[in-house]
Amino acid sequence: MHRVAKKLLGNLLTIAITIALAAPVGAAPVWSGADPMRTILKGLIDQNGRPVNDGRFAGRYVLVNFIFTGCGTTCPTQVAELAQFERKLPPVIRNKLTILSISVDPGNDKPQRLKAYAKAFGVTSKSWTFATGRPDHVMRVVKTFAAMRPGKAGFDFHSTEVRLFDSRHRMIQRYSGAPLASQQIRNDLEALMEMSR
Amino acid sequence: MSFKSTVAVCLLATGRALPVAAMLMAGASAVPALAQQAVYPVVVDNSSTDPLLSNLSIPAKAAQAGMWSGVYSWPSIPIHASLLPDGRVLTYGAPPGGTVQDGRSLVFWDPRKGIDSASFQVLPNAQNVDSFCSSATLLSDGKLLVSGGASTISGFSSREGMVLDWRTSQPQRDYNLNAPRWYGTMTKLPDGRAIITGGSAPYAINDPNVPETPLPTISSTPEVYTPGQGWRSLVGAYSTDAFGPRSERWWYPRQWVSPAGTLFGISTEKIWEMRLGGNGSIRTLRDFKTRVDNNTRPNVGPTSTAVMFDTGRILQVGGNGYNNGYQSPSSAAATVFDINKLGAGQLTITETAPMNNPRQWANAAVLPNGRVLVTGGTRYADEAGNNAVLSAEIWDPASGRWTLGASGRVYRGYHSNSLLLPNGAVLVSGGGAPGPATNLNAEIYYPPYLFRSENGRSVLAQRPRIISLSTVAANFGQNIEVQTATGDNIIRVSLIAVGSVTHSFDSNQRRLKLSFTRTASGINVTMPSNPNLAPPGYYQLSTVDAAGVPSRGVIVSIGAAAPALPGATPATPSVPAPVNPQLPGDAATQIGTGAVAIAAGADGTIATANVQNNIWVLPPNGRWTMLEWNFKDVAIIGENRYYAVGTDNNVYRRDNNRWVQVAQDSRAVAASADGTVAHINASGSKVWVKSADDNNNQWFWAPNVWAKKIALVRKGSLYYIGGENNVWRSDFINGPVLVGRNAVDIAASSDGTITVLSTDGSIWRKQNDDNVEAWVRVSGTATRLATPNAGTMIYTDSSGNIYRR
């Protein structure tokens, strides 16, 4: 720095950094991390008793919610709404979407019960996984999502939120699941589709 | 003390010397404000005495260091503060007199009335949202949009939002966010939309030292608000660099609209830029210094403060912490970001002098003379006591130096704020909930520019004055005529956005220097050329003279709905809504089936307990949703604010999507919009009342009241059906008063309307909440009743079908 200028500015730190930035980009940033879905799904099994590996979600959008078959309040409503939501999606989106419903009651919700539960709601789609597993595995997932909170007299409440993951399995948004924010979820799926073109 | 302007007009017209008597009448002002004939249609009131500038005990060094007022009581802890387009200040975030985290109450303060109790208007529980730790911005239609926030105490969701129109002073529910956001930052955009970024689920435990990974409790995707349409995700702008869990970068991100029309941000150690078109996009520009460091103490993190003090120039100062519980020494460092050439791919970062005091949780306010005032904060974490920094400091962008100012009296750290007032003083308020401070108070800092030295002492400076303007509602690039006082030597014109501050930051605060030319009557001022420089909305226009003294600010709008005319009387806030004397119409719509009990809230929310003992609720413009557990009666305060009697005869309160027991031995419950709740004992029919909508089990017996059915208008007005089917009214103080007969069901609404169902099935309406037995027949018949307001009735038929008319 020029000595005169330095004198004028006294003891101030006057190091100005002008950074030439790369030209602004319109595309989404490149994702270089590990697939976060892999951690989420570790140890879970589906309604057919098969391990829920991340391969079935590869490159797909994923909606995640938490249920249990003994739930008589929000769960049946939400599952019914999700089923209706999925049916109404345009095929181009539906073919890229997987729904993952994770039971918060793994002690009772064995695969057979989840399968019957799915059937009761007319869910036959291979792209809808009902997941359960060893309680410690499930509770790890529940904790990751902060999907349970303590209630009165040991009765805990599970989250009614629905979460959307993009095709790189980054959690893009959380929505109200009771009632289901169908239009907002669809808007965001359409936006993700648009960005992927 | 007041100054009679009419005298001064004559003096001015004749050009004669000012009489001594008139000088004395001017009182606190060193030189009286002479009235001057206005030449433009919008006339500024310069004749009224400013009570905040009257009778000051001015220290000798005020001209160099400024001065502080005493400590003024404030009705609630002002965690959030906004300047409204009519010059009033709105604060909220905690209940009146309370220290809990519950942001439903509103406090309006009119600085023109001084700062005693008469200058405040307090609306307890006025909002049917909880805006604790929310985010706010004034929209271009003049409404203050408040979104997110909430605590667990009130039971509201962090998705909810409200709008408050300064013209009516009434809050109203608005669109829900997609994601719950606690500590999001909201910024008004150049096209009149608003964006919210960051935020998390309330009280989610987040470790700032987690690896670079997303967390399901953190919102890393922004949302954009379009007035009248609501929120939508900006999915292309997802970023954990900008809004991720590491380094608490989701916590009130520091962000501004750039001159290029993008959004520029600093989230702890990450600098980013967002494009707002379409689905949005975002890129990380580079790192800023480092993460929080106890040795180097960088000016980073949510504990810093920042302000756009000039077009495209930002001062980022203080900090070195992640949250209010994080233990770290504070930073004194200050950095200037120049984003004027961001559109050309250049960002200039210049380190300027450090403050005299390191500070976390300080506040920064840009002043009309272009300097930045920093107040409050602490030298360590959020500690008060010896670590509290009470002195003000003012940074001059021309020299890059800080000047130490006078010291206030109260530690203002976490949850404090500062707000430039139209008279050029700065309201410094809040701190607390949680502690260490519990500041149910505020102070006013008077910057040095309000004073001048005279014979070794300081006196109020003579201020330039804006006499009249051609308009206060301008468009971009428009020239407006500003008549200045005769003799004013104006060298600068300043435009500063009206503030909306919380958590030591105001994303919308910015100052612009306006170009002007001199005219015969004053100056001709050119408004900013485009909304990237000044997003549409409300700004304080001030002239600054050669001595650096600013005029009072006049609030003008740019590309927005017109503000209040200078001197206009603000609307008086009131709750509940005005009485609607109309009767419900005859047209009925069936909206449900199977009801054994029904209830309606003043906001239009309806609930029913059905034959399966399930409660279903129908919010305004929503659809039926069933709640868990089994109940036989239900009452509504508003959406998501329910009380119910379980099949186990306990009374439960709906708290944040769960039921909390608040009473036992009950068979019926009623509630009013002000949060009062009453229930009837299952054994004995005594009526018990609870005056606060909370989880406490604190009930008092309504004296001498035994009831079959109850209905509440408000605290202090209970109607009930007693023995022999008579209708009584109780105010809980005096004995019950007979007001009706032959009733089998009763409903009340917060507008004072009472409706009863007679033993023959006919419906009768009492229009006024008083002890008068005056009933009007309403057409039709019913089996059960609920009334959200005078114009609407919810009822069931004998089959349990639910109708609305």
Contacts between the chains, C-beta under 8 A, distances in Angstrom:
chain1	res1	chain2	res2	distance
A	9	B	399	8.0
A	9	B	400	6.5
A	10	B	401	7.4
A	11	B	353	7.5
A	12	B	352	6.2
A	12	B	353	4.7
A	12	B	400	4.8
A	12	B	401	7.3
A	13	B	351	4.1
A	13	B	352	7.1
A	13	B	353	7.1
A	14	B	350	6.9
A	14	B	351	7.3
A	14	B	352	8.0
A	14	B	400	7.5
A	15	B	350	7.2
A	15	B	351	5.7
A	16	B	348	5.7
A	16	B	349	7.0
A	16	B	350	4.1
A	17	B	348	6.9
A	17	B	349	4.7
A	17	B	350	7.5
A	18	B	346	5.8
A	18	B	347	7.2
A	18	B	348	4.5
A	18	B	349	7.9
A	19	B	285	7.3
A	19	B	286	6.2
A	19	B	346	6.9
A	19	B	347	4.9
A	19	B	348	7.5
A	19	B	349	7.1
A	20	B	345	5.8
A	20	B	346	6.1
A	21	B	273	7.9
A	21	B	285	5.8
A	21	B	342	7.6
A	21	B	345	4.3
A	21	B	346	6.7
A	21	B	347	6.0
A	22	B	283	7.8
A	22	B	345	7.0
A	23	B	345	6.2
A	24	B	262	7.6
A	24	B	273	7.2
A	24	B	275	6.6
A	24	B	283	7.2
A	24	B	345	7.4
A	25	B	281	6.6
A	25	B	283	6.0
A	26	B	275	6.8
A	26	B	281	5.3
A	27	B	281	6.6
A	28	B	236	5.4
A	28	B	238	7.3
A	28	B	281	6.3
A	29	B	239	6.9
A	29	B	282	7.0
A	29	B	283	6.4
A	29	B	284	7.4
A	33	B	212	7.5
A	33	B	213	7.1
A	36	B	213	7.1
A	36	B	214	6.5
A	72	B	628	7.2
A	73	B	626	5.9
A	73	B	627	6.5
A	73	B	628	3.6
A	73	B	629	7.9
A	74	B	625	8.0
A	74	B	626	7.7
A	74	B	628	7.2
A	77	B	625	7.2
A	77	B	626	6.6
A	144	B	216	6.3
A	145	B	216	4.5
A	145	B	217	7.9
A	146	B	201	6.3
A	146	B	204	6.0
A	146	B	216	6.5
A	146	B	217	4.9
A	149	B	658	8.0
A	151	B	658	5.2
A	152	B	658	7.3
A	152	B	659	7.4
A	152	B	660	6.6
A	152	B	661	6.9
A	157	B	657	6.6
A	157	B	658	5.3
A	160	B	657	7.4
A	163	B	216	6.3
A	166	B	235	7.4
A	166	B	238	7.7
A	170	B	214	5.9
A	170	B	220	7.6
A	170	B	238	6.2
A	171	B	214	5.6
A	171	B	216	5.6
A	171	B	220	7.4
A	172	B	221	5.2
A	172	B	233	6.9
A	172	B	235	5.5
A	172	B	238	5.9
A	173	B	178	5.4
A	173	B	179	5.9
A	173	B	221	5.4
A	173	B	233	5.0
A	173	B	235	7.3
A	174	B	178	7.0
A	174	B	179	4.5
A	174	B	180	7.0
A	174	B	216	7.4
A	174	B	219	7.2
A	175	B	178	5.5
A	175	B	179	7.5
A	176	B	159	6.7
A	176	B	176	7.1
A	176	B	178	7.9
A	178	B	625	6.0
A	179	B	622	7.0
A	179	B	623	5.9
A	179	B	625	5.7
A	181	B	178	6.5
A	184	B	178	5.2
A	184	B	231	7.9
A	184	B	232	7.0
A	184	B	233	7.3
A	187	B	232	5.7
A	187	B	233	7.3
A	188	B	178	7.9
A	188	B	232	7.7
A	188	B	233	4.8
A	188	B	235	5.5
A	191	B	233	7.0
A	191	B	235	4.6
A	191	B	236	7.4
A	191	B	279	4.7
A	192	B	235	5.7
A	194	B	279	6.5
A	195	B	235	6.9
A	195	B	236	5.7
A	195	B	279	5.6
